[in-house]
Amino acid sequence: MTEQKHDEIMKNIMKELDQKDLNLADGITIWHSLGTFLFSNIDKDNKDISKIYEQMKEYLSQMQNAK
């Protein structure tokens, strides 16, 4: 993924999150979609959702340990 594409995606997501009528469920859905999209692009050959979730959990664990 190019930096330009990443920035475009993030701008669109932030625009969605800035909506006044956005509820918590919508926000969670947007962030879940973003996470699965980004992590599925890390390993383009592996589109297995359970492995994508595993990579996400590993990343979150590393971030928690880095605090």
C-alpha positions as CSV (number, residue, x, y, z in Angstrom):
1,M,0.0,0.0,0.0
2,T,1.4,3.4,-0.9
3,E,1.5,6.3,1.5
4,Q,-0.9,8.2,-0.7
5,K,-3.4,5.4,-0.7
6,H,-3.0,5.0,3.1
7,D,-3.6,8.8,3.6
8,E,-6.7,8.7,1.3
9,I,-8.2,5.8,3.3
10,M,-7.5,7.5,6.7
11,K,-9.1,10.8,5.5
12,N,-12.2,8.9,4.5
13,I,-12.4,7.1,7.8
14,M,-11.9,10.2,9.8
15,K,-14.6,11.9,7.7
16,E,-17.0,9.1,8.6
17,L,-16.0,9.3,12.3
18,D,-16.7,13.1,12.3
19,Q,-20.3,12.6,11.5
20,K,-22.6,13.9,14.2
21,D,-25.1,11.1,13.9
22,L,-22.4,8.3,14.2
23,N,-23.2,5.9,17.0
24,L,-20.8,3.7,18.9
25,A,-21.7,0.6,16.8
26,D,-20.9,2.4,13.6
27,G,-17.6,3.6,15.0
28,I,-16.6,0.1,16.1
29,T,-17.6,-1.2,12.6
30,I,-15.5,1.4,10.9
31,W,-12.4,0.7,13.0
32,H,-12.9,-3.1,12.7
33,S,-13.1,-2.8,8.9
34,L,-10.0,-0.6,8.9
35,G,-8.0,-3.0,11.0
36,T,-8.9,-6.0,8.9
37,F,-8.2,-4.1,5.7
38,L,-4.8,-2.9,6.9
39,F,-3.7,-6.3,8.3
40,S,-4.9,-8.2,5.2
41,N,-2.6,-6.0,3.1
42,I,0.4,-6.8,5.3
43,D,0.3,-10.4,4.0
44,K,-1.4,-10.3,0.6
45,D,-1.1,-14.1,0.1
46,N,-3.0,-14.8,3.3
47,K,-6.6,-13.8,3.4
48,D,-7.7,-16.2,6.1
49,I,-9.6,-14.0,8.6
50,S,-8.5,-16.1,11.6
51,K,-4.8,-15.5,10.7
52,I,-5.5,-11.8,10.2
53,Y,-7.1,-11.6,13.7
54,E,-4.1,-13.5,15.0
55,Q,-1.7,-10.9,13.5
56,M,-3.9,-8.1,15.0
57,K,-3.8,-9.6,18.4
58,E,0.0,-10.1,18.2
59,Y,0.4,-6.4,17.2
60,L,-1.8,-5.2,20.0
61,S,0.1,-7.3,22.5
62,Q,3.4,-5.9,21.3
63,M,2.0,-2.3,21.6
64,Q,0.8,-3.1,25.2
65,N,4.2,-4.5,26.1
66,A,6.0,-1.5,24.6
67,K,4.2,0.9,27.1
